[in-house]
Amino acid sequence: MSNNYSEEIISVIYSVPEGLSGGYQALSLFTSYGPVDESSLEEVYMNSSAKEPRIIGEGEIADFSDLEALQKFSFELSQKLLAKGASLISVDEYNQILLDSFTSEELVSKLQESGNFMENPDAGKSNFFNKIFN
């Protein structure tokens, strides 16, 4: 993991697709660096769930039983990446923000302000092992 996420907020765009038995799915998980890598998504999902994740595409993961499970996953992902936190936005909210934004910077700012933000209290902190292995 070469990116420094300590100043980053992970934006999580989610939906509840009609007819999907798995419940909630994260349509996009990204920071200003781009989509969160698939290996991080899989690792966090496997640590918090007893089943294999269903990766839909780059930065997309499905099969969360409810919103609480998606929130827990998003928070744990922010802890793994040492990000500031995660901001959850429904696909409907995202579409409205997209229509109201004129620049990519404005879009990112509005997504971070409008979402259900969960702060990672460990963000920016570095422990001995992080210094050695990063």
N, C-alpha and C positions, 0 to 999 in steps of 0.2 A: 504494500500500500504506500505509494509514493506521495500522494496528496496530503497536505496538512489541512485537516478539516476543523481545526480548533476555532476558527472564526466563521464556520459555515453552519447554516440551518438546512436540514434535509427537508425538502418539500415532498409531501406524500399526497398524490392525487388518487382518490379512491372512489369506487362505485359499488353498487349492489346490482349486478346484472340480473335481469329477469330470466328466470329459468335455470340459473346456476345453483346447484345444490350446495356448493361450498360456502356460500354466503358472500362476504366482502372480498374484494380484490383491490390491490394497489396497482393502478394503471401506470403510474410513473413515480419513481423515487429518484430525486436528483438534487444536486447542489449547483453552485455556479461553475463547478468543474465539469458538470455533465451528469449522466446517469450513474447511479451507484452500481458498482461492479457486481456481477452475478454471484461471484464466490462469497462476497460479504452477505448478500441476501440469503443465500443457501445456508451459510454457517449460522447466522442468527436464527433463521427459521427452524433449523434442525435442533438448535439448543433450546428453543422455547416450545417446540412441538414434538410429539412422538411420531409424526409422519413426515414423509418426503414433501418438499415444497413443489408446487406446480408453477414453474417458471413459464410465463406467457411469452416473454420477449425481453429485450435488453431493458433493465430497470423496471420490470413488471413481474409481480408475483401474486398468486391467488390462494384461495382456500383458507380464509380466516372466518371462523365461526360467527363472530360478531365484531362490532366496532371496538369493544374492549380488547379483544385479541389483536386487532390491527394496531391499536394504540400501544399495547405492550410491545409488540414487535418493533414498531417505529422507535420507541424510546430505547429499547435494547440495541437497535442499530446505531442510534446516535451515541450510545455509550461505547460501542465497539469502535466506531470511527473517531471517538473523542470530539464529536461535533457539539456545537452550542445547544442543539436540541432538534426536535422534529416538529413540523407544522403540517397538520392534516387538513386537507381541503377536499370537499366533495367535488365530483366532476361538474355538477351544476354550478357551484361557486366558482370553480376554475374557469368555466366557459364565460361567465359574466365578467370576471377579472380580465380575462383575455380580450374581451370586447372593449373594455374600458382602459386598456393599457396601450400606450403608443410606442414605447421603447422596451427593450429586453430588461433594462435596469428597473424600469417602472413595474414591469410584470413581476420580477423577482421580489421587489419591495412589497408590492400589494399581496403577493402570495404569503409572504412571511407575516405581514400585519393581519391578514384576514383569517388565517387558519387557526385551528385549535392547537396552540403552541405548547409543547411540553419541553421544559428546560432540562438540560443535562447538567446536574450540579458538578460533575467531574470534568466538564469541558475545559480545555486548556491546561488541565493539570497533567503533569508528567510524572511517571514513577520511574524508578530505577531501571526496570526491564524495558520500558518504552525508549529510554535513552540509548540502551544498548542495541536493541533490535530494529530501531527505525532510523 
